[in-house]
Amino acid sequence: MDIKIVIDDKIPYIREAVAKLTTRVVYKRGADITAADVRDADALIVRTRTRCDERLLAGSRVRFVATATIGFDHIDTEYMRRAGISWTNCPGCNASSVAQYVRSSLLLLRRDCGLEPSGATLGVVGCGHVGRLVCGVGRELGMRVLVCDPPVGAPGYVGMDVIEREADVITFHVPLTDGGPCPTRHLADAAFFGRLARRPFLVNTSRGAVDNAALKEALRESRVRQAVIDTWENEPGIDPELLSQVYIGTPHIAGYSADGKVNADNMAIDALCRFFGLPNPGRIHPPRLPAGFVYDGDPLQLYNPLDDSDRLKRRPDLFEHLRGNYPLRREIVD
């Protein structure tokens, strides 16, 4: 079966494996994929910049869509159901990468901004794949960990009021939702910032949870001590004033380790092969670190988010370029 696949050209490491599945492949910038591109395609493999909805897919022969991401709010799931198009995301694919980002950020806040993790309280909002790993990071650093997951509300979790009252660091790890009993968009709004009791540090790697205008005001009024922001409203046209205010500001790359990207590639290809009944081409493995790299045990040597922050602050207009041309980053030394 020689299926045709349209793939976001910024998904790394995937080409050799896909070449073993089909000769009919189109690689294109995700934001530029059009209805004409997919009209005769059987499958898409995309990221968050490709909106998969009726406008893109109506009249096409697409039967399967994989997004090589955890989040899927760029997938119109109701349209996909009506159209009979199967789709999948990659839950947990880059959870350890985001946990690495949070760990490095906490270490930098300790080094540069006066955070003393041992004895401090970490408030984790959202306890899915990422949140659970971040809880572990906090405990390893000697932090008291409070967990709030508004949609779940399981025993042992606390309410947002406890996070607002007791947390010294608040980090968000929720999906972006607008409906249901617990919508997550703008969980951190002006009212939230007004209720904070301890002038905490704030970390955001989750889409939509933080009202950027409200955060800017909270930083200006010192309700938040410092902020680490990886996901932004209106990407890639982010607020340059907010970028200048935050301690670390990165171009939505918390999950961009090579390890996390390879996990997403493998999950997407596994799902594609299952759907079309194709033989799996085998596992993709991340590239090794450069020869001569000697790890001294400092996590910041493996990954320092200030490097990404410096690049973005110098050229915020290159937000998409920095994401699409991300340097090699590993979570482990192998």
N, C-alpha and C positions, 0 to 999 in steps of 0.2 A: 504494500500500500504506500504509494508515493504522495503523501499528504502535503499540502502547502501550509506553511506556518509563517506568520508575521510576528517578529520579535523586536522588542525595544533594544536598540543598538547599544545601550549603556548597561545591559545585563552582562556582567563579565563571566569569563571562564566557560561559557555554555556552548560555544560554537563547534568545538570538536565533537562533542557528544551529539549535538543536533545533526551534524553532517552524517552521522552514522544512521540516522533515522529517515532522512529524506534529502533529496537534491533540490527541493523547491522551498527555499527559505528567503524571506525578505527581512533585512535588518534596517530599522528606521528609528529616528529620534522619537521617543514616546509621545511627546506633545504634538508631533506632526503627523501621526498615523491618522489617515482619513478613511472615509467610507469607500472611496475608490481603491485604496490599498487592500482592504479586507474583503472586497466583494467576492473574489474567487478563492478566499482562504478557507481552510478547514479549522484552523486553530490560531489562537493568539497567545503569546507569552509577554506580559506587560509589567509595568510598575505603576506607581501612583499617578504619573503624569498622563496616562491614557484613560480618558473617561469612556467606559464601556457601557453604552446605553443604546437606545433605539436609533438615535441620530447616527451613530457609528455602524451599528450592526444590522439594521433593517435592510432586507433585500440581499444580504450576504448569505453565503453557505456555511458560515462559521457555526460549528457545533460545540466547541470547547474553548474556554478561556482560563488561563492560569495567570494569576498575579504573583510575582516573585516577592511578595511582601506579606507582612502580618496583617496590616490594615487593608480594608476592602471597601471603604466608603466611596471610592471611584468606580465601583461596580454597581450598576443599577440592578439590584438583585430581583426586584419585582419584574422588571422587563425581561431579565434572563429567564425567570420562571415562565412568564407568558410565552416567550419565544421558544422555549424548549432547549435553551442553550445551557449546557453544563458548565460550571465554573468552580474554581478552587483557589484558595489563598494558601499561604504557607505559615500556619500558626506556630510560633515559637522558633522560627528559622534563625532569627538574629537576636534572640533573647539574651544569650551570653555576651553578644557584642554590646548591647545596650547596657548590660550590667557592668561590663568593662568600662564603658564611658562614664557611668555613674561613679564607680570606684575611683577612677582617675580624677574625676571632678571633686570628689570628697577629699582626696589626698591633696589636691591643689588648694582647696578651701582651707585645709589645715595649714598648709605651708604659707599661704599668702594672705589669708583673710581672717585668721583668728579662730577658726572652728577647731574645737577640741572634741573629736569624735568619741573618745572614751568617756562615757557618762552622759553624752548628749542624746537627745531623743530624735529619732528619724521617723517621720510620718510618711508612710507609703500609701499613696492613693491609687488603688487598682492592684489586684493580686492575681493576675493571670500569669502567663509564662514569664514575662519580664519581671513583674512585681515580686514574684516568689524569689527569683534570683537576687533581686535588689535587697530584699529582706535579709538574705544570707550575707550579702556584702556588709550591710549595716551591723549585723551581729559579729562578723569577723573583726570589724573595726572597734568593737566594744560598745556599740550604740544600743540603747533601749529602742526597740522597734514597735511602733504602733501601725496597724494596718486598717485602712478603710477601703471597702469596695462597695460603693453605693448600690450597684445593680445586684450584687450577690447578698450582702448583708448577713453573712454566715456567722454562727457563734464564734466568739473570739475576736471578731472585728469590732472596731470602734466607729462611732459616727464622726462626721466631718467636724462637729463642734469640738471633739476631743483633740483632733489634729490641730485645729486652729488655736486651741488653748495651750497645748503642751509640746508641740513639735519645735525643735530647734532647726531642723531641716525638713522641708516638705518636697517630695518628688512625685510626679504624676506619671502613671502608666495605665491609662484607660483608653479604650477605643473611642473614636469620635461618633457620638450618637446624638440625634436631635429629638427622637421620639421616645415613647415608653415611659415607665414610671420614674426613671432616673436618667434623664438626658445628661450627657457629659460635656457638651459644648459649654464653655465658659463656667466650668465649676469654680474656677478662680476668677471671680468677677470683682467689681468694686466693693460689694458687700462683704465678700470673703476677705479681702485685704483689710477692710475696716474692722473685722473681728479678730484679727491676729493679735495674740497676746505677748509673743516672745521675740518679735522682730526677727523672724527666721531667715535662713537661706532658702532659696527656692530653685528647684531643678525641674525643667520641663522637657521631656523627650516624647510627649504624647500629643497627638494632633488635636487641636481645638479646645483643650482643657483650660488654657489660660487666655483670658481676655487681655490682649496685648496693650490696649490703651489703659486699662486699669492697672496693669503691672507697671507701666511707665510712670503713672501717677504715684503708685506705691513706692517705687524706688526714689522718686523725687522727694517724697515726704518721709523717707526712711522707715516706712512700715515693713519693708523687706530689706535685710542687711546687704545681700548680694544675690544675683541671679545667674543661673546657668541655663541657657536657652538653646535648644537644638531644633525645635519645630516652631514655626511662625505662622501667623495669619497672613494671608495674601501672598504666600510664596509663589514665585521668587521675588516679588516686589515687596520686600520686607521693609519695616520702619527703620530708617537709618538712625533716628534719634534713640530708639530703644536699643538698637545694636550698640551704640556708643555708651549706653548706660550700664549694660550687663558686664559682669566679670568675664564670662565665657559665652560667646555667641557663635554657633556653628551652623553650617548649611544643611541641616537635616541629614546628618551622617552618623548619628549615634550607632545605628545598626549596620554600619558599612565595613566592618572587618571582613577580610577575605574569607574567614571561617563562616561568618554569617551569610555572606553572599553565596558561597558554595552550598551551604545547607539549603538555601532557597532554590538554587539551580536544581539540585538533586530532587527536592520535593516536587518541583514543577514538572521535571522530566518523568519522574515516577508516575505522577498523575496522568500525564499525557499518554504514556505508554499503556497504562491500564485502560484508559478510555478507548484508545484506538486499537488495542490488542497488539501492540508492537513489542518486539524484543527490547529489553532495556539495554542501552549501550554501555552500562557500567558506571561506577561512581566517579564523580569529578572530585579532585583534591585541590586544596589551595596551594598556591606557589610558596616556596620556602623563602625565608628571609635572606637578604643578601649574604653572600659568602663573607666571612670575617666578622659578622655580627656576634658580639659576645654579650650575653645577658647577665647582668649582675644581681638580678633578683628584685630590682625596683620596678613595680608595675608601670611607673611613668616612663621608663625606658622603652617598654613595648608600645605604650600609647600615651601621649600627652595632648589632650584636647586643646590646649592653648595654641598648639601649632595650627590647627584648623581654624581656631578663632582669629589668630593673627592674619591669616590669609583672607578670611571673610571681611574683617574690619578694614583691611587695606583696600579691598575691591568688592564691596557689597553687590555691585552690578554684575559680578561674575558668579552669583549664587548657583545657577544651574551648571555652569562650567566646572565649578569646584566639586559639585556632586558627581557630575558625569565623568570627571577625570581624576577620581580620587586615588591617592597613592596607596601602595600596599601597606596594609595594617594587619597584623596577626594577633591573636589572643594567646597563643602559646609559641614556644620555641621547639621546633621538631627537627 
